[in-house]
Amino acid sequence: MQFHDSMISLVGNTPLLRLNNVTAGIRATVLAKVEYFNPGGSVKDRIALRMIEAAEASGELRPGGTIVEPTSGNTGVGLAIVAQQKGYKCVFVCPDKVSTDKINVLRAYGAEVVVCPTAVDPEHPDSYYNVSDRLVRETPGAWKPDQYSNPNNPRSHYETTGPELWEQTEGRITHFVAGIGTGGTISGTGRYLKEISDGKVRIVGADPEGSVYSGGSGRPYLVEGVGEDFWPTAYDQHVTDEIVAVSDKDSFQMTRRLAKEEGLLVGGSCGMAVVAALKVAEGLGPDDVVVVLLPDSGRGYLSKIFNDEWMNDYGFLEQPGDEPRVGDVL
Ligand code: PMP
């Protein structure tokens, strides 16, 4: 009989898929590492598993313990699944701007979700940060993974994502492109690929325009899960050879094209990473193999990126040349 005996053994070993249509005119092979095949639907299952296993080994997380993390997104889902399988409780703290759908997903896995007001200063006792710190202090057996500073975040990618890509491409990968949020994916995967290839694999970060990684001031952007207004310790800048900044509009238009042209319903940070990957691939030849990592599925963004009204409100559906020109009859 062929079966998995736990959801945990389904984490990782995601497929590589060649992009065939959005790559028109490009001679290099462009492959997508499709992370929505993880059981929680995102790349974050990898770090959730590794961070929890390391905390068990170090004694920080004991049987019956409680995982407390300020997260509303993919990391929460990964932690909730692994916690459920291993018998830990989870308390997630999230700001009230988070959609009820996301909160309900976490509750569905048995996690408790504490919702905090967005409209208060970070120093306020009810702020997202202060509430999660207080819960850690006050809950017996509490442990906070802190994906932004936990070395097991990049380590999970060094141990799984990197080796998978090297094996899947039979060592032919020449470029790796990924978005940077905590920096865990690019730092861990990138370090592995650099080491195994004697520095030959080029590591390219994709970043929303405005984020600090590409020299921005931390101004807001709409792509979720990537970019920052501070430098997390999980991110090792030395691994990245180049950073490509991508606008929200280009990211979301490409996200929609991936669904329509490649059958890939993925999130906005995936469209962003593909825009960066195609920019890199444009100048390359037929022997080059560019791998772009797609962190999550598009299901969490149906009311935004895949909703024409939302896209129109921001002007994201307009094509270049749509703007009125001198001489146009308006
Ligand atoms: N895309 C999405 C949707 C994410 O949730 C994340 C994680 N924050 C990333 C990209 C970036 O991954 P990392 O944190 O490993 O840099």
Residues whose N, C-alpha, C, O or C-beta is under 5 A from the ligand:
A	BS01	PMP	N74 G179 I180 G181 T182 G183 G184 T185 E224 G225 V226 G267 S269 P295 D296
